[in-house]
Amino acid sequence: MPKETKEVEDKEITQPDPTVEELAELLKVEPWALAGLRVRMGWAVGTRVSRAQFERALREFLQGPTVKE
């Protein structure tokens, strides 16, 4: 009887995106700026986003208009 072999797929193990709080700590974002950014973006505590998305949103929050259009 031939032995059945299982093929193991090479699955890329990826880390989940960091939370907004982890990114804020890493990038030394002031607490008031993180609070405002979370309100503006609708991010709850513990929301996971990419670093690029966080940096873009932070830049727009700090330098952009005060009203989201």
Distance bins in CASP14 RR format, pairs under 12 A and 6 or more apart:
PFRMAT RR
TARGET T0000
AUTHOR 0000-0000-0000
RMODE 2
METHOD distances of the structure
MODEL  1
14 50 0 0 0 0 0 1 0 0 0 0 0
15 22 0 0 0 0 0 1 0 0 0 0 0
15 48 0 0 0 0 0 1 0 0 0 0 0
15 50 0 0 0 0 0 1 0 0 0 0 0
15 51 0 0 0 0 0 1 0 0 0 0 0
16 22 0 0 0 0 0 1 0 0 0 0 0
16 46 0 0 0 0 0 1 0 0 0 0 0
16 47 0 0 0 0 0 1 0 0 0 0 0
16 48 1 0 1 0 0 0 0 0 0 0 0
16 49 0 0 0 0 0 1 0 0 0 0 0
16 50 0 0 0 0 0 1 0 0 0 0 0
17 23 0 0 0 0 1 0 0 0 0 0 0
17 43 0 0 0 0 0 1 0 0 0 0 0
17 46 0 0 0 0 0 1 0 0 0 0 0
17 47 0 0 0 0 1 0 0 0 0 0 0
17 48 1 0 1 0 0 0 0 0 0 0 0
17 49 1 0 1 0 0 0 0 0 0 0 0
17 50 1 0 1 0 0 0 0 0 0 0 0
17 51 1 0 0 1 0 0 0 0 0 0 0
17 52 0 0 0 0 0 1 0 0 0 0 0
17 53 0 0 0 0 1 0 0 0 0 0 0
17 54 0 0 0 0 1 0 0 0 0 0 0
18 24 0 0 0 0 1 0 0 0 0 0 0
18 25 0 0 0 0 1 0 0 0 0 0 0
18 26 1 0 0 1 0 0 0 0 0 0 0
18 27 0 0 0 0 0 1 0 0 0 0 0
18 46 0 0 0 0 1 0 0 0 0 0 0
18 47 0 0 0 0 0 1 0 0 0 0 0
18 48 1 0 0 1 0 0 0 0 0 0 0
18 49 1 0 0 1 0 0 0 0 0 0 0
18 50 0 0 0 0 1 0 0 0 0 0 0
18 51 1 0 0 1 0 0 0 0 0 0 0
18 52 0 0 0 0 0 1 0 0 0 0 0
18 53 0 0 0 0 0 1 0 0 0 0 0
18 54 0 0 0 0 1 0 0 0 0 0 0
18 55 0 0 0 0 0 1 0 0 0 0 0
19 25 0 0 0 0 1 0 0 0 0 0 0
19 26 0 0 0 0 0 1 0 0 0 0 0
19 34 0 0 0 0 0 1 0 0 0 0 0
19 38 0 0 0 0 0 1 0 0 0 0 0
19 43 0 0 0 0 1 0 0 0 0 0 0
19 44 0 0 0 0 0 1 0 0 0 0 0
19 45 0 0 0 0 1 0 0 0 0 0 0
19 46 1 0 1 0 0 0 0 0 0 0 0
19 47 1 0 0 1 0 0 0 0 0 0 0
19 48 1 0 1 0 0 0 0 0 0 0 0
19 49 0 0 0 0 1 0 0 0 0 0 0
19 50 0 0 0 0 0 1 0 0 0 0 0
19 51 0 0 0 0 0 1 0 0 0 0 0
19 54 0 0 0 0 1 0 0 0 0 0 0
20 26 0 0 0 0 0 1 0 0 0 0 0
20 27 0 0 0 0 0 1 0 0 0 0 0
20 29 0 0 0 0 1 0 0 0 0 0 0
20 33 0 0 0 0 0 1 0 0 0 0 0
20 34 1 0 0 1 0 0 0 0 0 0 0
20 35 0 0 0 0 0 1 0 0 0 0 0
20 36 0 0 0 0 0 1 0 0 0 0 0
20 37 1 0 0 1 0 0 0 0 0 0 0
20 38 1 0 0 1 0 0 0 0 0 0 0
20 39 0 0 0 0 0 1 0 0 0 0 0
20 40 0 0 0 0 0 1 0 0 0 0 0
20 41 0 0 0 0 1 0 0 0 0 0 0
20 42 0 0 0 0 0 1 0 0 0 0 0
20 43 1 0 1 0 0 0 0 0 0 0 0
20 44 0 0 0 0 1 0 0 0 0 0 0
20 45 0 0 0 0 1 0 0 0 0 0 0
20 46 1 0 0 1 0 0 0 0 0 0 0
20 47 1 0 1 0 0 0 0 0 0 0 0
20 48 1 0 0 1 0 0 0 0 0 0 0
20 49 1 0 0 1 0 0 0 0 0 0 0
20 50 0 0 0 0 0 1 0 0 0 0 0
20 51 0 0 0 0 0 1 0 0 0 0 0
20 53 0 0 0 0 1 0 0 0 0 0 0
20 54 1 0 0 1 0 0 0 0 0 0 0
20 55 0 0 0 0 0 1 0 0 0 0 0
20 57 0 0 0 0 1 0 0 0 0 0 0
20 58 0 0 0 0 1 0 0 0 0 0 0
20 61 0 0 0 0 0 1 0 0 0 0 0
21 27 0 0 0 0 0 1 0 0 0 0 0
21 29 0 0 0 0 1 0 0 0 0 0 0
21 31 0 0 0 0 0 1 0 0 0 0 0
21 34 1 0 0 1 0 0 0 0 0 0 0
21 35 0 0 0 0 0 1 0 0 0 0 0
21 37 0 0 0 0 0 1 0 0 0 0 0
21 38 0 0 0 0 1 0 0 0 0 0 0
21 43 0 0 0 0 1 0 0 0 0 0 0
21 44 0 0 0 0 0 1 0 0 0 0 0
21 45 1 0 0 1 0 0 0 0 0 0 0
21 46 1 0 0 1 0 0 0 0 0 0 0
21 47 0 0 0 0 1 0 0 0 0 0 0
21 48 0 0 0 0 0 1 0 0 0 0 0
21 49 0 0 0 0 0 1 0 0 0 0 0
21 54 0 0 0 0 0 1 0 0 0 0 0
22 29 0 0 0 0 0 1 0 0 0 0 0
22 34 0 0 0 0 0 1 0 0 0 0 0
22 45 0 0 0 0 0 1 0 0 0 0 0
22 46 0 0 0 0 1 0 0 0 0 0 0
22 47 0 0 0 0 0 1 0 0 0 0 0
22 48 0 0 0 0 1 0 0 0 0 0 0
22 49 0 0 0 0 0 1 0 0 0 0 0
22 50 0 0 0 0 0 1 0 0 0 0 0
22 51 0 0 0 0 1 0 0 0 0 0 0
22 54 0 0 0 0 1 0 0 0 0 0 0
23 29 1 0 0 1 0 0 0 0 0 0 0
23 33 0 0 0 0 0 1 0 0 0 0 0
23 34 0 0 0 0 1 0 0 0 0 0 0
23 37 0 0 0 0 0 1 0 0 0 0 0
23 38 0 0 0 0 0 1 0 0 0 0 0
23 43 0 0 0 0 0 1 0 0 0 0 0
23 46 0 0 0 0 0 1 0 0 0 0 0
23 47 0 0 0 0 0 1 0 0 0 0 0
23 48 0 0 0 0 1 0 0 0 0 0 0
23 49 1 0 0 1 0 0 0 0 0 0 0
23 50 0 0 0 0 1 0 0 0 0 0 0
23 51 1 0 0 1 0 0 0 0 0 0 0
23 52 0 0 0 0 0 1 0 0 0 0 0
23 53 0 0 0 0 1 0 0 0 0 0 0
23 54 1 0 1 0 0 0 0 0 0 0 0
23 55 0 0 0 0 1 0 0 0 0 0 0
23 56 0 0 0 0 0 1 0 0 0 0 0
23 57 0 0 0 0 0 1 0 0 0 0 0
23 58 0 0 0 0 1 0 0 0 0 0 0
24 30 0 0 0 0 1 0 0 0 0 0 0
24 31 0 0 0 0 1 0 0 0 0 0 0
24 32 0 0 0 0 0 1 0 0 0 0 0
24 33 1 0 0 1 0 0 0 0 0 0 0
24 34 1 0 1 0 0 0 0 0 0 0 0
24 35 0 0 0 0 1 0 0 0 0 0 0
24 36 0 0 0 0 0 1 0 0 0 0 0
24 37 0 0 0 0 1 0 0 0 0 0 0
24 38 0 0 0 0 1 0 0 0 0 0 0
24 43 0 0 0 0 0 1 0 0 0 0 0
24 45 0 0 0 0 0 1 0 0 0 0 0
24 46 0 0 0 0 0 1 0 0 0 0 0
24 47 0 0 0 0 0 1 0 0 0 0 0
24 49 0 0 0 0 0 1 0 0 0 0 0
24 51 0 0 0 0 0 1 0 0 0 0 0
24 54 1 0 0 1 0 0 0 0 0 0 0
24 55 0 0 0 0 0 1 0 0 0 0 0
24 57 0 0 0 0 0 1 0 0 0 0 0
24 58 0 0 0 0 1 0 0 0 0 0 0
24 61 0 0 0 0 0 1 0 0 0 0 0
25 31 0 0 0 0 0 1 0 0 0 0 0
25 34 0 0 0 0 1 0 0 0 0 0 0
25 54 0 0 0 0 0 1 0 0 0 0 0
26 34 0 0 0 0 0 1 0 0 0 0 0
26 51 0 0 0 0 1 0 0 0 0 0 0
26 54 0 0 0 0 1 0 0 0 0 0 0
26 55 0 0 0 0 0 1 0 0 0 0 0
26 58 0 0 0 0 0 1 0 0 0 0 0
27 33 0 0 0 0 1 0 0 0 0 0 0
27 34 0 0 0 0 1 0 0 0 0 0 0
27 37 0 0 0 0 0 1 0 0 0 0 0
27 51 0 0 0 0 1 0 0 0 0 0 0
27 52 0 0 0 0 0 1 0 0 0 0 0
27 54 1 0 0 1 0 0 0 0 0 0 0
27 55 1 0 0 1 0 0 0 0 0 0 0
27 57 0 0 0 0 0 1 0 0 0 0 0
27 58 1 0 0 1 0 0 0 0 0 0 0
27 59 0 0 0 0 0 1 0 0 0 0 0
27 62 0 0 0 0 0 1 0 0 0 0 0
28 34 0 0 0 0 0 1 0 0 0 0 0
28 58 0 0 0 0 0 1 0 0 0 0 0
29 35 0 0 0 0 1 0 0 0 0 0 0
29 36 0 0 0 0 0 1 0 0 0 0 0
29 37 1 0 0 1 0 0 0 0 0 0 0
29 38 0 0 0 0 0 1 0 0 0 0 0
29 54 0 0 0 0 1 0 0 0 0 0 0
29 55 0 0 0 0 1 0 0 0 0 0 0
29 57 0 0 0 0 0 1 0 0 0 0 0
29 58 1 0 0 1 0 0 0 0 0 0 0
29 59 0 0 0 0 0 1 0 0 0 0 0
29 61 0 0 0 0 1 0 0 0 0 0 0
29 62 0 0 0 0 1 0 0 0 0 0 0
30 36 0 0 0 0 0 1 0 0 0 0 0
30 37 0 0 0 0 0 1 0 0 0 0 0
30 58 0 0 0 0 0 1 0 0 0 0 0
30 61 0 0 0 0 0 1 0 0 0 0 0
30 62 0 0 0 0 1 0 0 0 0 0 0
31 37 0 0 0 0 0 1 0 0 0 0 0
31 38 0 0 0 0 0 1 0 0 0 0 0
32 38 0 0 0 0 0 1 0 0 0 0 0
32 39 0 0 0 0 0 1 0 0 0 0 0
32 61 0 0 0 0 0 1 0 0 0 0 0
32 62 0 0 0 0 0 1 0 0 0 0 0
33 39 0 0 0 0 0 1 0 0 0 0 0
33 40 0 0 0 0 0 1 0 0 0 0 0
33 41 0 0 0 0 0 1 0 0 0 0 0
33 54 0 0 0 0 0 1 0 0 0 0 0
33 57 0 0 0 0 0 1 0 0 0 0 0
33 58 1 0 0 1 0 0 0 0 0 0 0
33 59 0 0 0 0 0 1 0 0 0 0 0
33 61 1 0 0 1 0 0 0 0 0 0 0
33 62 1 0 0 1 0 0 0 0 0 0 0
33 63 0 0 0 0 0 1 0 0 0 0 0
34 40 0 0 0 0 0 1 0 0 0 0 0
34 41 0 0 0 0 0 1 0 0 0 0 0
34 43 0 0 0 0 1 0 0 0 0 0 0
34 45 0 0 0 0 0 1 0 0 0 0 0
34 46 0 0 0 0 0 1 0 0 0 0 0
34 47 0 0 0 0 0 1 0 0 0 0 0
34 54 0 0 0 0 1 0 0 0 0 0 0
34 57 0 0 0 0 0 1 0 0 0 0 0
34 58 0 0 0 0 1 0 0 0 0 0 0
34 61 0 0 0 0 1 0 0 0 0 0 0
34 62 0 0 0 0 0 1 0 0 0 0 0
35 41 0 0 0 0 0 1 0 0 0 0 0
35 42 0 0 0 0 0 1 0 0 0 0 0
35 43 0 0 0 0 0 1 0 0 0 0 0
35 45 0 0 0 0 0 1 0 0 0 0 0
35 61 0 0 0 0 0 1 0 0 0 0 0
36 42 0 0 0 0 1 0 0 0 0 0 0
36 43 0 0 0 0 1 0 0 0 0 0 0
36 57 0 0 0 0 0 1 0 0 0 0 0
36 58 0 0 0 0 1 0 0 0 0 0 0
36 60 0 0 0 0 0 1 0 0 0 0 0
36 61 1 0 0 1 0 0 0 0 0 0 0
36 62 0 0 0 0 1 0 0 0 0 0 0
36 66 0 0 0 0 0 1 0 0 0 0 0
36 68 0 0 0 0 0 1 0 0 0 0 0
37 43 1 0 0 1 0 0 0 0 0 0 0
37 47 0 0 0 0 0 1 0 0 0 0 0
37 49 0 0 0 0 0 1 0 0 0 0 0
37 53 0 0 0 0 0 1 0 0 0 0 0
37 54 0 0 0 0 1 0 0 0 0 0 0
37 55 0 0 0 0 0 1 0 0 0 0 0
37 56 0 0 0 0 0 1 0 0 0 0 0
37 57 1 0 0 1 0 0 0 0 0 0 0
37 58 1 0 1 0 0 0 0 0 0 0 0
37 59 0 0 0 0 0 1 0 0 0 0 0
37 60 0 0 0 0 1 0 0 0 0 0 0
37 61 1 0 1 0 0 0 0 0 0 0 0
37 62 0 0 0 0 1 0 0 0 0 0 0
37 64 0 0 0 0 0 1 0 0 0 0 0
37 68 0 0 0 0 0 1 0 0 0 0 0
38 44 1 0 0 1 0 0 0 0 0 0 0
38 45 1 0 0 1 0 0 0 0 0 0 0
38 46 0 0 0 0 1 0 0 0 0 0 0
38 47 1 0 0 1 0 0 0 0 0 0 0
38 49 0 0 0 0 0 1 0 0 0 0 0
38 54 0 0 0 0 0 1 0 0 0 0 0
38 57 0 0 0 0 1 0 0 0 0 0 0
38 58 0 0 0 0 0 1 0 0 0 0 0
38 61 0 0 0 0 1 0 0 0 0 0 0
39 45 0 0 0 0 0 1 0 0 0 0 0
39 57 0 0 0 0 0 1 0 0 0 0 0
39 61 0 0 0 0 1 0 0 0 0 0 0
39 68 0 0 0 0 0 1 0 0 0 0 0
40 57 1 0 0 1 0 0 0 0 0 0 0
40 58 0 0 0 0 1 0 0 0 0 0 0
40 60 0 0 0 0 1 0 0 0 0 0 0
40 61 1 0 1 0 0 0 0 0 0 0 0
40 62 0 0 0 0 0 1 0 0 0 0 0
40 64 0 0 0 0 0 1 0 0 0 0 0
40 65 0 0 0 0 0 1 0 0 0 0 0
40 66 0 0 0 0 1 0 0 0 0 0 0
40 67 0 0 0 0 1 0 0 0 0 0 0
40 68 1 0 0 1 0 0 0 0 0 0 0
40 69 0 0 0 0 0 1 0 0 0 0 0
41 47 0 0 0 0 1 0 0 0 0 0 0
41 49 0 0 0 0 1 0 0 0 0 0 0
41 53 0 0 0 0 1 0 0 0 0 0 0
41 54 0 0 0 0 1 0 0 0 0 0 0
41 56 0 0 0 0 0 1 0 0 0 0 0
41 57 1 0 1 0 0 0 0 0 0 0 0
41 58 0 0 0 0 1 0 0 0 0 0 0
41 60 0 0 0 0 1 0 0 0 0 0 0
41 61 1 0 0 1 0 0 0 0 0 0 0
41 68 0 0 0 0 1 0 0 0 0 0 0
42 49 0 0 0 0 0 1 0 0 0 0 0
42 57 0 0 0 0 0 1 0 0 0 0 0
42 61 0 0 0 0 0 1 0 0 0 0 0
42 68 0 0 0 0 0 1 0 0 0 0 0
43 49 1 0 0 1 0 0 0 0 0 0 0
43 53 0 0 0 0 0 1 0 0 0 0 0
43 54 0 0 0 0 1 0 0 0 0 0 0
43 57 0 0 0 0 1 0 0 0 0 0 0
43 58 0 0 0 0 0 1 0 0 0 0 0
43 61 0 0 0 0 0 1 0 0 0 0 0
47 53 0 0 0 0 0 1 0 0 0 0 0
47 54 0 0 0 0 1 0 0 0 0 0 0
47 57 0 0 0 0 0 1 0 0 0 0 0
48 54 0 0 0 0 1 0 0 0 0 0 0
49 55 0 0 0 0 1 0 0 0 0 0 0
49 56 0 0 0 0 1 0 0 0 0 0 0
49 57 1 0 0 1 0 0 0 0 0 0 0
49 58 0 0 0 0 0 1 0 0 0 0 0
50 56 0 0 0 0 1 0 0 0 0 0 0
50 57 0 0 0 0 0 1 0 0 0 0 0
51 57 0 0 0 0 0 1 0 0 0 0 0
51 58 0 0 0 0 0 1 0 0 0 0 0
52 58 0 0 0 0 0 1 0 0 0 0 0
52 59 0 0 0 0 0 1 0 0 0 0 0
53 59 0 0 0 0 0 1 0 0 0 0 0
53 60 0 0 0 0 0 1 0 0 0 0 0
54 60 0 0 0 0 0 1 0 0 0 0 0
54 61 0 0 0 0 0 1 0 0 0 0 0
55 61 0 0 0 0 0 1 0 0 0 0 0
55 62 0 0 0 0 0 1 0 0 0 0 0
56 62 0 0 0 0 0 1 0 0 0 0 0
56 63 0 0 0 0 0 1 0 0 0 0 0
56 64 0 0 0 0 0 1 0 0 0 0 0
57 63 0 0 0 0 0 1 0 0 0 0 0
57 64 0 0 0 0 0 1 0 0 0 0 0
57 68 0 0 0 0 0 1 0 0 0 0 0
58 64 0 0 0 0 0 1 0 0 0 0 0
60 66 0 0 0 0 0 1 0 0 0 0 0
60 68 0 0 0 0 1 0 0 0 0 0 0
60 69 0 0 0 0 0 1 0 0 0 0 0
61 67 0 0 0 0 0 1 0 0 0 0 0
61 68 0 0 0 0 1 0 0 0 0 0 0
END
